[in-house]
Amino acid sequence: MFLTFLLRRLMYVIPMLIVTTLIVFSLILIIPGDPALALLGDNATEDKLALLRSQLGLDQPVLIQYWNWLTNAVQGDLGRSLFTGEIVSEAVSSRLGVTFQLVLASIIFSFVFGMIFAIASVIKPNSWVDYMARFIGTLGTAIPNFWLAMLLIVFFSVNLGWLPATGFISISESPVGFFQSVILPAICLGAFGAAQITRQLRSSLLEVLESDYIRTAYSKGLLIGPIIWKHGLRNSLLPVITTTGLLFGNMLGATVVIETVFAIPGMGQLAVNSILQRDFPMLQGVVLVMVVLVLVINFVTDVLYSVLDPRIEYK
């Protein structure tokens, strides 16, 4: 039965992948500007422009362009950069590790602080701790991440000089350097996630604590701390798993802004540079990889939720 459930979920993913490729390829039609004109300059003659468009395949019908691009993409060939000549798949894979480390650090930040605020709020309801947790949950949702990034840079980098304002060091090169370079962008990306997890987990915990088996645990003399840790979190974390899966997609998209602000050489910054240079093959490759990652994470989250909660039928 579980295998049937997996196959059905995969059947949902495949049409979404097809639609995704259509949308990603349409970027070349949506974004203004002529790639040939961007490469040759405004002084290029019509003959040179026509020759370059023919070499790039831009003079073919849109459906044929899409089919050629799709068949190559399935084989892992996303083309070459129009400006540097770099293979798109190699450029994306070299930036993917940087973005993945940043997003993973942000999710850990969101999960840890979201759990701390939610549990503290539930242990002492209607206290200043509870009100502070609610305030932080609202504040984290309302503050734009780019504005928070500028505030953190001014305070911690410019005024105090504690943390670097730009750059990135991989964890494989230096764990200490990685922590110093990732803490500010991780806070900016994870603030919204921490707020969402705080609100979601708090509501879920309050609902679970009203259950009969929790009242039985109270009657046996157990304290609220052990009750939450041993009984409450086990059932309350299930909705948080779905929230975390959705946060991955939000954070992956937000790296376009955060990586640009902090000058982090990840896929977000690569996407921005591709837009500015009208480098369509590179932009298509970056967006395609990002969307596929989001679909894969959502699929894993869906399956994991069903595995952890046996009450859910495999439909």
C-alpha positions in Angstrom: 0.0 0.0 0.0 2.8 2.4 0.8 4.4 1.7 -2.6 1.1 2.6 -4.3 1.1 5.8 -2.2 4.6 6.7 -3.5 3.6 6.0 -7.1 0.6 8.2 -6.8 2.6 11.1 -5.3 5.1 10.7 -8.2 2.3 10.9 -10.7 1.4 14.2 -9.2 5.0 15.4 -9.4 5.6 14.6 -13.1 2.9 16.9 -14.5 4.2 19.7 -12.2 7.7 19.1 -13.7 6.3 19.5 -17.2 4.5 22.7 -16.3 7.7 23.9 -14.6 9.8 23.4 -17.7 7.2 25.4 -19.7 7.3 28.3 -17.3 11.1 28.3 -17.0 11.5 28.3 -20.8 9.0 31.1 -21.1 11.4 33.3 -19.2 13.1 34.0 -22.5 9.9 35.4 -23.8 8.9 37.3 -20.7 12.1 39.1 -19.9 12.6 42.2 -22.2 15.6 42.5 -24.3 17.3 40.7 -27.2 20.2 38.3 -26.2 21.8 38.9 -29.6 21.7 42.7 -29.1 23.0 42.4 -25.6 26.0 40.4 -26.8 26.9 42.4 -29.9 25.9 45.9 -28.6 23.7 48.6 -30.0 26.0 49.3 -32.9 25.6 45.8 -34.4 24.3 45.4 -37.9 21.1 43.5 -38.7 23.2 40.9 -40.6 25.3 40.2 -37.6 22.3 40.1 -35.3 20.5 37.7 -37.7 23.6 35.4 -37.8 23.9 35.3 -34.0 20.2 34.6 -33.6 20.6 31.7 -36.1 23.6 30.3 -34.2 21.7 30.5 -30.9 18.5 29.0 -32.4 16.5 32.1 -31.6 15.1 32.3 -35.2 13.3 29.0 -34.8 9.6 28.6 -33.8 9.1 28.7 -30.0 7.8 25.2 -29.8 10.9 23.8 -31.5 13.1 25.9 -29.3 11.3 24.5 -26.2 11.6 20.9 -27.5 15.3 21.2 -28.2 15.9 22.8 -24.8 13.8 20.2 -23.0 15.5 17.2 -24.6 18.9 18.6 -23.7 17.8 19.5 -20.2 16.6 15.9 -19.6 20.1 14.7 -20.5 21.7 17.3 -18.1 22.7 19.7 -20.8 21.4 23.2 -19.9 23.5 25.0 -22.5 26.3 27.5 -22.1 26.4 31.0 -20.8 25.9 33.6 -23.5 28.6 35.8 -21.9 31.3 33.6 -20.3 30.7 30.4 -22.4 30.6 28.5 -19.1 28.6 25.3 -19.0 25.4 26.1 -17.2 25.1 22.8 -15.3 28.7 23.2 -14.0 28.1 26.8 -12.9 24.8 25.9 -11.2 26.3 22.9 -9.4 29.3 25.0 -8.1 26.9 27.5 -6.6 24.3 25.0 -5.4 26.5 23.9 -2.4 26.8 27.5 -1.2 23.0 28.2 -1.4 22.2 24.8 0.2 24.5 25.5 3.2 22.9 28.9 3.7 19.3 27.6 3.5 20.1 24.7 5.8 21.6 27.0 8.4 18.5 29.2 8.1 16.1 26.3 8.6 18.1 25.2 11.7 17.9 28.7 13.1 14.2 28.8 12.4 13.5 25.4 13.9 15.6 25.9 17.1 14.4 29.4 17.9 10.8 28.7 16.9 10.7 25.7 19.2 12.2 27.7 22.1 9.7 30.6 21.8 6.7 28.2 21.3 7.6 26.0 24.3 8.3 29.0 26.5 5.0 30.5 25.5 3.1 27.4 26.4 4.8 26.7 29.7 3.9 30.2 30.9 0.7 31.2 29.1 -0.6 34.8 29.3 2.7 35.9 30.9 5.3 38.3 29.6 7.1 35.4 28.0 4.0 34.4 26.1 3.3 38.0 25.0 7.0 38.3 23.9 6.8 35.1 21.9 3.6 36.3 20.2 5.2 39.7 19.5 8.3 38.0 18.0 6.1 35.8 15.9 4.3 38.8 14.4 7.5 40.9 14.1 9.3 38.2 12.2 6.5 37.8 9.7 6.2 41.6 9.1 9.9 42.7 8.8 11.2 42.5 5.2 14.4 40.4 5.1 16.4 42.9 3.0 15.6 45.7 5.5 16.6 43.4 8.4 19.8 42.5 6.5 20.8 46.2 6.2 20.1 46.8 9.9 22.2 43.8 11.0 25.1 44.8 8.7 25.1 48.4 10.1 24.9 47.2 13.7 27.1 44.1 13.8 29.5 44.7 10.9 29.9 48.5 10.6 29.4 49.7 14.2 30.6 46.7 16.3 32.8 45.0 13.7 32.0 41.6 15.1 30.9 39.9 11.9 31.8 40.2 8.2 29.3 42.2 6.1 30.0 40.2 2.9 31.4 37.0 1.6 31.0 33.3 2.4 33.3 30.6 3.7 32.2 26.9 3.3 31.9 24.8 6.3 34.4 22.3 4.8 37.1 25.1 4.6 36.6 26.5 8.1 33.7 25.8 10.5 34.4 28.9 12.5 34.6 31.0 9.3 31.4 29.4 8.1 29.6 30.4 11.3 30.8 33.9 11.2 29.9 34.4 7.5 26.5 32.7 7.7 25.0 33.9 10.9 23.7 37.3 9.6 22.2 36.0 6.4 20.8 33.0 8.2 19.0 35.3 10.7 17.6 37.3 7.8 16.3 34.2 6.0 15.3 32.4 9.2 13.4 35.2 10.9 10.2 34.6 9.0 10.6 30.9 9.4 11.1 31.2 13.2 8.0 33.3 13.4 5.9 30.8 11.4 7.2 27.8 13.4 6.6 29.7 16.7 3.0 30.4 15.8 2.3 27.0 14.3 3.9 25.0 17.1 2.3 27.1 19.9 -1.1 26.6 18.5 -0.5 22.9 18.0 0.9 22.5 21.5 -2.1 24.2 23.1 -4.4 21.9 21.2 -2.5 18.8 22.2 -2.3 19.9 25.9 -6.1 19.8 25.9 -6.2 16.1 25.1 -7.4 13.4 27.5 -4.0 11.6 27.7 -2.3 14.9 28.7 -4.9 15.4 31.5 -4.1 11.8 32.6 -0.4 12.7 32.7 -1.3 15.7 34.8 -3.3 13.6 37.2 -0.3 11.3 37.7 1.7 14.3 39.0 3.9 14.9 36.0 5.2 18.5 35.5 4.4 20.5 32.4 8.0 20.4 31.2 8.3 16.6 31.0 4.8 16.4 29.6 5.6 18.7 26.7 8.9 17.1 26.0 7.8 13.4 26.2 4.2 13.6 25.0 3.3 17.0 23.6 6.1 17.6 21.0 5.7 14.1 19.5 2.2 15.0 18.1 2.7 18.8 17.9 5.7 18.6 15.5 3.8 16.9 12.7 2.2 20.2 11.3 5.7 21.8 11.7 7.1 19.3 9.3 4.8 20.6 6.6 5.7 24.2 7.5 9.4 23.4 7.3 9.0 22.0 3.8 7.2 25.1 2.7 9.8 27.3 4.3 12.5 25.6 2.3 10.9 26.9 -0.9 10.4 30.4 0.5 14.0 30.6 1.7 15.4 29.3 -1.6 13.6 32.1 -3.4 14.6 34.7 -0.8 18.3 33.9 -1.5 18.0 36.0 -4.6 17.9 39.1 -2.3 20.0 37.9 0.6 22.9 36.6 -1.4 23.0 39.9 -3.3 23.0 42.0 -0.2 25.7 39.9 1.5 27.6 39.2 -1.7 27.4 35.5 -1.3 28.3 33.5 -4.4 25.3 31.3 -4.5 22.5 30.5 -7.0 20.5 33.6 -5.9 23.3 35.9 -6.9 23.9 34.0 -10.1 20.2 34.5 -11.0 20.5 38.2 -10.4 23.6 38.5 -12.6 21.9 36.5 -15.3 18.9 38.8 -15.3 21.1 41.9 -15.5 23.2 40.5 -18.4 20.2 38.9 -20.1 22.0 35.6 -19.9 18.9 33.5 -20.6 20.5 30.0 -20.6 22.0 30.6 -17.2 18.8 32.1 -15.8 16.8 29.2 -17.1 19.2 26.7 -15.6 19.2 28.4 -12.2 15.4 28.7 -12.0 14.9 25.1 -13.2 17.2 23.7 -10.5 15.5 25.8 -7.8 12.0 24.7 -8.8 13.0 21.0 -9.0 14.5 21.2 -5.6 11.3 22.7 -4.2 9.2 19.9 -5.8 11.6 17.3 -4.4 11.5 18.7 -0.9 7.7 19.0 -0.9 7.5 15.4 -2.1 9.8 14.2 0.7 7.9 16.3 3.2 4.6 14.8 2.1 5.9 11.2 2.4 7.6 11.9 5.7 4.4 13.3 7.2 2.5 10.2 6.2 5.2 7.9 7.6 5.4 9.7 11.0 1.6 9.8 11.4 0.2 6.3 10.9 -3.3 7.7 11.3 -3.1 9.2 7.8 -4.3 6.8 5.1 -2.2 6.3 2.0 -4.5 8.0 -0.5 
